[in-house]
Amino acid sequence: MQYSKNKQEHEVTKNSSLDISDAHVKRIDRLVNEYKSHILTQLNAQDHRETTRSDRLADKVAFFAGSWKFIIIFTLFLLFWMLWNSLTLTKALHFDVAPFILLNLILSFTAAFQAPFIIMSQNRQAIRDKHEAIVDFSINYKAEIEIDDVQKHLRQLEVQIADIHQLLLEFHSKPTEHQVD
């Protein structure tokens, strides 16, 4: 009977500690998200202040050049160009017959023109990623220090509990005056 009562008390304590820890976990998650959001806002503001017009233009060109919209538009342009200059129906209006030398020149120019924009944009993004990585490292480092501190306190508590347990065992093993008589 005593065992089942202790077991029930343990289950109640266990369940309430789970509820508390879940609440703490949610609170910690919320605080970390707010902190990260604040830091990202600061990084975005700093990025906006330090970004020049040419950097923004490079970002926009790189963003567009790396999109499906660009791929579809450019594919349609290439198909139209080749059909226009290949069909017999438009023979009188051909301006770049096969092997499409003018088209090859345009493609080379497009590739040569886009590459620096894309590289500039990637370099800026790499710098921003580095700043975010430093922030993440700082958060992780601080969390590690706090975890180490908590573990140190837990070890101290374990030692204290072991000492108390030892004292209780010694107290219960000593004969009392009533047992001696």
N, C-alpha and C positions, 0 to 999 in steps of 0.2 A: 504493500500500500504506500509506504513512504517513498519507494523507488518511483512509482508512477506519478506521485505528486511532484517530486523533484524533476522528473522528466517533463511534466507539463509546464512547470515554472521555467525550465530551461528553454522549452519551445517558445513560450511567450517572450522571454528575454531575447531569444534568437530572432524571432519575428520582428520585435520592436527595434532591435539593433539593425536589422535589414532595412526597415523603413527609414530609420535615421540615416543610415549610410546611403540609401538611394537619394534621400533629400540632399545630403551633402554632395553627392556626385552631381546631381542636377545643378546645385548652386555653383559648384566648382566649374562645371561645363559652361554655365552662363557667364561667370566671371571671366573665364579664359576667352570665350567668344567676344565679350565686350572689350576685353583688353586687345585682342587681335584686331577687332574692328577699329578700335581707336588708333592703333599703330598703322594699320593699312590706310586709314584716313589721313594720317600724318604723312605717310609715304606718298600717297596720291597728291597731296597738297605740295609737298616738296618737289615731286616729279613735275607737276604742272608749272611751278615757279621756275624750275631750271630748264624746262624744255623750250627750245627755240621754235620759231615758225618752220624752219627747214626740217627740224626733227619731227614735228607734227606731220608735215607733208610726207616725210619718209615713212612714218608709221601708217598714214592713210594709204599710200601707194602699196606698201608691203601687205597691208590688210586686204586691200582689193585684189592684188595680184595673187594672193594665196586663197582666194575664195572660189566657190563653185560658180558664182555669178560671172567672174572673169573667165573661167574655163569655158563655160557655155557660150558666152558672147564671143570669145576669141575663136572657138571651134566653128561657130556659125559664120563668123567673118571669113575664116580660112575656106570653109566649104563654098561660101558665096563667091569668093575670089576665084577659086579654082573652077567652079562651074561656069561663071561668067566668061572666063578666058578659055574655056574648053568647048563649050556648046557651039554647034554650028549655027544655031538660031541667033547668037550674038556675035558672030564672026566679024562683022563690020566694026564692032565696038571693042574688040580685043585690044588690050593695052599691055598685057604681059603673058605672052604665049608660053606653053610648056618649053622648058623646064622651070618656069616661073622664077626668073632671076630677080625681078623686083620684089616678089613675095619673100624670097630668101633674104634679101637685103633688109626688108621690114622685120622679119623674124629675128635676124641677127641684131638689128638695132634695138628691138624690144627686149631681147635677152640682156644685151649689154647695158641698157638703160635701167632695167628693173633690178639687176644684181646689186648695184651699190645701195639702192634704196632698201632692199631687203636686208643687206648686211648691216647697214646703219641701224635699222630698226631692231635687228637681232642683238646688236651690241648694246643698245639702250636697254632692251629687255633683260639681257644678261646682267647688266649692272643693277637693275631693279631686283632681279631674282637674288643677286648676291646680298643686297640689303635685307630682303625678306628672310634669307637663310640665316643672316646674322641675328635677326630678331628671334627667329625660331630657336636658334642655338641658345640665345640668352634666356629665353623662357624655359627651355629644357634644363639648362644649367642651374637656374634658380630652383626649379622643381626638384632636381637631384639633390641639391644642398638641403632643401626642406625635408625631403624623404630621409636623408641621412640623419638629420636632426631628430626626426620622429623615431627612427629606428634606435637611436642612442637612448632616447627617453624610454622606449619600450624595453630595451635591455636593462636599464636601471630599475624599471618597475618589476621586471622578471626577477632580478636579484633581490629586491625588497620583498616580493611575494614569497620567494624561496626562503628568505630569512624568517619571515612571519610563520610560514608553514613549519619550519624547523623548530621554532619556539613553541608552537602549538603542540607538536609531537612530543617535545621535551616536557611540556606542562602536563599533558595527558598521561605520560609514562611515569611521572613521579607519583609515589603513593601519597594519598592525602591523609590527614590526621584521623579521619573516620575509618579508613581502610586499615590503618596500623593498629587501632584499638580493637 
